Structures are given as C-alpha cells and as structure tokens.
C-alpha cells in the first residue's frame, strides 16, 4: 500500500491520523482501505472513476449508498473517500445461515433500486453498451476468460469469446427497463442483521434490464452456497430469489444475462 504515502491533502484532512486496514474481498483491482467510518479506494485515474463519483452523488437520497466525502485525482491516481455503509456483507457466514434474512435483504435491495424512476436516471446500461464494451475488449486482446464459468467455453459451450459475442448479438432480449446495480452480488449488499442497510460498488449502475441484477444475484447465491467458495449452505436455493423479489423465473433471460456478464 505504497500509494497511501501520497495521500492528497483533502483526504488526509478528513481521515486525520486514523489507521486503515486493507480490504481484500473485492475483485475490482483497486487498493481499498477500511476505516471506522470511511472507505478509501485508490486506483489508476480514468474516466470510469470520475463516473463512479457522479453515480454515487446521483444516488444520494434515492438509495442507501456511500456518500462521497472527498475525491481527488493526483499523480495519475484516483482517490475516492466514501462513508462506510453500516452492517456486514450478505456473504458473511452468519447471514448465509439465515436464508430468510438473506433473501429479504436481496429483495429489498432490488425493490429499492426499481422504485427509482428509470427515466430520471442519466446513466444508461443497455445490452448494446455491454456488447460494445465486450467487442472492444475482445478485439484488443484484453478479454480474460479465467473468471468465467467452466461450462461457458469448451466442448459443451461456445468455441471462443467471439462465438459467444455473436450469439448474444443474435438473441437480444426485450428490455425490462429499471434502475439496475450492474454488479448485484452478495459482497456488495449489506445488512445490520435485521434488514437491508446499503449497497456498494455502484460503478456499473444505471438504467437497464432488471434481469441483469436478477441473474447476477441468482449466480451469486449459487456460488456462495454450493461450495464454489469453499462452504456449502444446503438451505439456500437460488431460485428462491425470484419468489422473494416477486418476479417469475425466466430461464432464457437468466441464461442470457449470465452469459452477457461473462464478457464484461
């Protein structure tokens, strides 16, 4: 965490002499430090980081997201200091051991987002946007298949990322447009042990199809309960998410959005 020695003055003024601890749970590639009341995210500066700040500011008062306490771009690094969401991630063992609470929190998170008028959202997250980003990454040789589901590519799956991209283009689903999170997984959702308390990592949030969040939430439930991360929770059934959310299961959309996320 060498970068912490370069901390901008505006952020140091908020944190004072507090000592943070490294958070290794996320997969964003950012350096993340946790403090009692704040989270500091440090990563190479690019347009996405500035967009994250705008998204957080737009969500303020609409959904329980972190508040931007300070933001600086300095020495080619983006420094974002946010208030810390209270509670614990839904992927924690004691929450996973309480399926009723877990599913209630996921459903409340979804309906909190869906209650925000999509027409008022200035950030678009259409299927076309995701496909365009995927195509750019594939052509530039930046696509990394190492985090994909084992069945996505190979003898029983798609020949290569290009073949999957072509299939996705040919099977565009009808959009059910709402405000979406874009990375709706258990580590990004919080609870105080009684109810949903907040959501983090909203950099992919925007107006899109509700099935993006439903599909990623379903997959996250599956991975966190079936031993994918080491521990099994036999009382968790991913399909119960649809019951909790009040949305009938749509196998075609579920598969489509999981495959779409494989390329993004």
N, C-alpha and C positions, 0 to 999 in steps of 0.2 A: 504494500500500500504506500509506495513511494510518493504518489501524487498528493497525499494528504499534506505533505510539507509545502506544497504550492497553493494552499487554500486561499481563495480570494478574501479580501478584507470584509466584504459584506456578509459572507457566510460565517467567517470567524467571529464577527460581531454578534451573531445570533447564538452560536454554539459556546462561545467563551472558552473555558478550559475543560469542557466535557470530553471524556474519552469515549470513543465509539468502539463497537465490535463488528467484525466482518460478518456479513450475511452471505452464506454460500448456497442458499436454497434455490435462488432463481437461475435461469439459463440465458439471461439477456447478454451476458458478456461484460456488463458494466461492473465497475467496482462499487460496492454498496456497503455503507457503514450505518449501523443502527445505534441511535442514542435513545435516551429515555423518552423524549417527546418528538424526536425528529429522525428522518432518514435522509442520508446524503448519497446521491447517486452521481458517480463520476464516469464519464466515457468520452471517447473522441467526439469532437464537435461535428455535427452535420445537421441538415435540415430537420431530420426526424426528432432530434432532441428539442429544438425550438417548438416543433409541433406538439410534443408532449406537454410542454408548459401551457400552450394555448388550449389544449384539450382539458387539462386539469382546471384551468381558470373558467372554461365554459361550463364544466360540470358543477362548479361551486354553487351550492344551494339547490341543486337538482338531484344529486346523488351523494352518498357518503364516500367521498374520495379524499385523498390527502390534499391539503392546502399548500400552495406554493409559498414558502417562507422567504426564499431568496433564490435567484438564478443568475449565473454569470458564465460567460464564455471567455476563457482566458488561457493563453498558451496552447491553443488548439484543443482544449478540453472543455467539455460542457459540464458545469457543476449545478446540480439541482438539489436544493434543500427543501424537503417537504415535511409537513407534520406527519406524525406516525399514527396510523389507524389503530385504534384500541382493540384489544382482543387477540385471538390466535387464529392461524390459518385452519381452514376446514380439513386439511390433510393431516392434522395432528392426531395421534392415536386415540386420545380420549373423545375427540369429535367423531372420528371414523367408527368408534364403538357405539355411537348413538345415532343410528340411521334416521330416526325421526327428526332430530335436530338438524342433522346434516342436510337432508332433503328440504326441510322447511327453509333453511338459510339459502340454499341454492335457488329455490323458487322465489323467495322474497327478493333476492338479488336480481333475478331475471325480470320480475314484475316492476321493480324499481326503475330499471332501465327502460322497459317497454312503456311505462307510464309517461315518459318524456316525449313530447310530440316530435316525431322524426322529421317533419317538415321544418322544424326550427333548428335542426342540427346542421351546422356549417361544414361538417366533416363527412364526406361520402366514403363508403366502404362497399362498393358494388363488386359483384363477381368479376366484372370486366377489369376492375382495378387489380384484383388479386391475380387474375390470369396474366395481365400485362406485366406485373412485377415478376411473376414466375418465369415468363418467357424471357425477360431481360436477364434474370439470373442464370437461366439455363444456357442462353447464347453466350454469356460472358464466362461460362465455366465456373460460376460461383455456387451452383446448387450442390448441397451436401446431403446425400441420401442416408447418412449414418444414423439419423434420428427417426427414420421412417419405420412404419410397421413392417415386420418381416415379410408379410404376405403381399405388400404393395407392388414390389418388383420381383421378377424371377419367373420360374416355370408356371406358377398358378396366378401370376399377376401381370403387370404391364412390363413390356420389354425394356423400357427405359423411361426417363422423365419426359422426353419428348412425346412418347406414345401416350403417356398419361395426360399431358397437356392437350393433345389433340382430342382425346376422349372427353375431357372436361369442356372443351370448346363446343363439341358436338351435342352435349347433353345439358345445356344451360337450363336451370330450373326457373320456374316462375318465382319472382321475388315476393317475400312477405316482409315488407319494409318496416323496421323499427329501429330504435337506437340500440346498437349492439356493443358489447365489450371488445370482442375480437380475439381475446385470449382467455376465455371463460374456463378456467381450471381451478382446482381446489386451493393451490397455494396462493392464488390471487384474491380469495374470498375469506372474510374474517367474521368471527362470532365472539361474543362475550360469554358464551355458554348457555345463552337463553334465546338469542335472536341474531340475525344478520347485523353486523356493525359497519361493514365497509368493504370497498374493493380497491385494489391497487393495480399498477401496470396497465394504464388505460391508453397507452400509445397507439393501439390499433382500434380504438373506439370510434364509432361513427354510425351513420345511417346505413343499414344493410339488412340482410335477411336474418330473421330471428333464428333460423336453423343453423347459422354459423355458431352461435353460442350454445344452442341445444346440443349440437353434435360434439363440440369440444367439451362441454360439460359431461356428456354421456361417456366420452372416451376417458376423461379424467377420472370419473367414478370407477370405470372398469379397471384402469391401470392401478389406481390406488387401492383397489380391493382384491384383485386377483393374483397378487404376488409379483406383479411386474416390478414393484419397488421393494420386494422382499417380504412383506407381511400380507397375509390374507385376512379378509373380513367377510365371512360367508353370509352374514345377514344383510349385506348390501347388494342390491340388484339394480344395475344401471338403468334398466327400463323404468324403474320407479320414478325417475326424474320427470318423465312425461306426465305421469299421474300427478305428481306434486305441482308441476307447472300448469296443469290443466290443458295440455296440448296433446292430441292423439299422435302416436308414433307414426312417422313417415319413413319407411325403410329406405326409399330412394333418396330422399333429401339427406338423411343421416349419412348414408354412404357417400353421397356427392361431396358434402362439406368436410368430411374427414379426409377424403382424397384431395380436395382442394387445399386443405391445410398442409398436406404432405409436401406441397410445392412452395409453401410460403413460410 
